Amino acid sequence: MDDRFDAKERAREKQWSREKDDRSLAHGETSAQQLKRECGYFAFPRVRMTARGSKPLE
């Protein structure tokens, strides 16, 4: 089994996911706020990361 990262495959997966989200929004199956909550899991707040921790950007 080959577990190497395939950037092209990952790009296809991300595109498929975006298209699925667009269809869900267009058909009223989900709200923009719900998608923001679900997809925002990996979004980082406006903070500066350092070896000592983080602090909000002003």
Residue, then its C-alpha position, 0 to 999 in steps of 0.5 A: m500500500d502506497d501512503r504517499f501524499d498526492a497533491k493532485e488527488r487532495a486538490r480534487e478532493k477539496q474541489w469536490s467538497r467545495e462543489k458539494d457545499d455550493r450545492s447544499l447552499a443553493h438547495g437550502e440544505t444548509s445555511a452559510q452560518q452552518l457551513k462556516r461553523e463546519c468548515g471553520y474548524f481549521a481556520f485560525p483566529r487572528v493571532r500571532m504564534t510564537a515559541r512562548g504562545s500566542k497573542p491576539l493581533e491588534 
